[in-house]
Amino acid sequence: MPQGDYFILMGVGGLFLVLGLVVFIWGKREEKGYFDTIATYTRDLREFMNHWPQRPQPGALKVGGWIAIAIGLLVLATGVALWLWAKYSA
């Protein structure tokens, strides 16, 4: 592997890790906001019954966040392993 390519893998892994954490936190906040709205605003349950106005689905955001975190950890671990292998094999 050419010199420095493992740093690209580590950067991409870190980016996916940060992106996954942001999306997961966004999903948790959407879920909390959705259920707090239902609990406090009882005159109109249209949002609960018809899902209007449209919101991002909190479950999908949380699952997407977990997937991005898993991919980020795998790519980051691969980059670190290749970096250590290149460092100590030469």
C-alpha positions in Angstrom: 0.0 0.0 0.0 1.4 3.4 -0.9 2.7 5.6 1.9 -0.1 7.5 3.6 -3.2 5.7 2.2 -4.0 4.4 5.6 -4.5 8.0 6.8 -7.2 8.3 4.2 -8.9 5.2 5.6 -8.6 6.6 9.2 -10.1 10.0 8.0 -13.0 8.4 6.3 -13.6 6.1 9.3 -13.6 9.1 11.6 -15.9 11.0 9.3 -18.4 8.1 9.4 -18.1 7.9 13.1 -18.9 11.6 13.6 -21.7 11.5 11.0 -23.2 8.4 12.8 -23.2 10.1 16.2 -24.8 13.3 14.8 -27.5 11.3 13.0 -28.2 9.2 16.1 -28.5 12.2 18.4 -30.7 13.9 15.8 -33.0 10.8 15.9 -33.2 10.8 19.6 -34.1 14.5 19.7 -36.8 14.0 17.0 -38.3 11.1 18.9 -38.3 13.1 22.2 -39.9 16.1 20.4 -42.5 14.0 18.7 -43.6 12.3 21.9 -43.5 15.5 24.0 -45.7 17.2 21.4 -48.3 14.4 21.7 -48.2 14.5 25.5 -48.6 18.3 25.8 -50.8 19.2 22.8 -53.9 17.0 23.2 -56.5 19.2 21.4 -55.3 18.0 18.0 -53.9 14.6 17.5 -53.7 15.0 13.8 -49.9 14.8 13.9 -50.1 11.4 15.7 -52.9 9.9 13.6 -52.0 11.2 10.1 -48.3 11.9 10.6 -48.7 15.4 9.4 -46.7 17.6 9.2 -44.0 15.3 7.9 -41.0 14.7 10.1 -38.0 12.4 9.7 -38.7 9.0 11.2 -36.7 8.9 14.4 -36.3 5.1 14.3 -34.8 5.3 10.8 -32.4 8.1 11.9 -31.3 6.0 14.9 -30.7 2.9 12.9 -28.8 4.8 10.2 -26.7 6.3 12.9 -25.8 2.9 14.3 -24.9 1.7 10.8 -22.7 4.7 10.2 -21.0 4.2 13.6 -20.3 0.5 12.8 -18.9 1.3 9.4 -16.8 4.1 10.8 -15.4 1.9 13.5 -14.5 -0.8 11.0 -12.9 1.5 8.5 -11.0 3.3 11.3 -9.8 0.0 12.8 -8.7 -1.1 9.3 -6.7 2.2 8.8 -5.1 1.9 12.2 -4.2 -1.8 11.6 -2.6 -1.0 8.2 -0.7 2.0 9.7 0.7 -0.2 12.5 1.5 -3.0 10.1 3.4 -0.5 7.8 5.2 1.1 10.8 6.5 -2.1 12.4 7.0 -4.3 9.3 9.6 -2.2 7.7 
